[in-house]
Amino acid sequence: MAWNPEVYDEFKNERSAPFVDLLNLVESKDNLSVIDLGCGTGELTSKLLDYLQDSKVTGIDSSAEMLEKANHFETSRLKFIQRSIEDQLNINDTFDLIISNAAIQWCNNHKELFPGIISKINKGGQLAVQIPSNHEFIVHQLLRKVAETEPYKSAYNSWTREYTVLKIEDYAQILFDNKGSEITVFEKVYPHVMQDAEAIFTWASGTAMIPYIEKLTDEDLKEKFKEDYKKELKNTFPESPVFYPFKRTFISAKF
């Protein structure tokens, strides 16, 4: 997918708050081999260097646009590679810590994906993952609503956005089935306050709206989709400010 780092970073504080909570789940050790699956702009990945002294960190991401910004954070202990999460699992490298913040929700079939990720953790190592689990919130429902109307329904040719995030008890079961210990799985709601519907549109355009826009090949149709979606948001959120409860799932275990 074509990501826009500038749009994504407009809500940097809101997007970084879950990473702080995720980092609190990570046991601080020295000299670890670490990989961040879906490192994005690399700014949050770079914070691992202070938390994990003398550790070597690799950040991977499939987006060249995101990695262009990430390269500014490279050091002798931190490197970035353009690679998808799925492709990483086909490589023999293993790590003491696998961490992922707001990225794995873009991958399919979590019931198979997570065991694959766990297989890349060294004995005594840890998995720490945070994924948005807000796909049933009205903001996502409106994207689906617009996509199911014409002319978009025909343009998508039966394509629908699949949401792969599981229930928290399913993730706990996967960790247990794969011999995880010190299992921690929970949901947390982040009470974001947005200025208005326009701000919600900007937020969604940096993440949730991307697959819908990319599937449309006609530029005029892309712009029409954006305008129709924005209209739905304004009808749903006429007030200012707007309370935006954002739910996220946290997953951690040692192996």
Salt bridges, closest charged atoms under 4 A:
ASP9 OD2 - LYS69 NZ 2.91
ASP21 OD2 - LYS188 NZ 2.77
GLU27 OE1 - LYS29 NZ 3.98
GLU27 OE1 - LYS254 NZ 2.38
GLU43 OE1 - LYS12 NZ 3.29
GLU136 OE1 - ARG144 NH2 3.55
GLU182 OE1 - LYS254 NZ 3.38
GLU198 OE2 - LYS230 NZ 3.06
GLU198 OE1 - LYS234 NZ 3.74
GLU219 OE2 - LYS222 NZ 3.42
GLU223 OE2 - LYS226 NZ 3.41
ASP228 OD2 - LYS224 NZ 3.46
GLU232 OE1 - LYS145 NZ 3.30
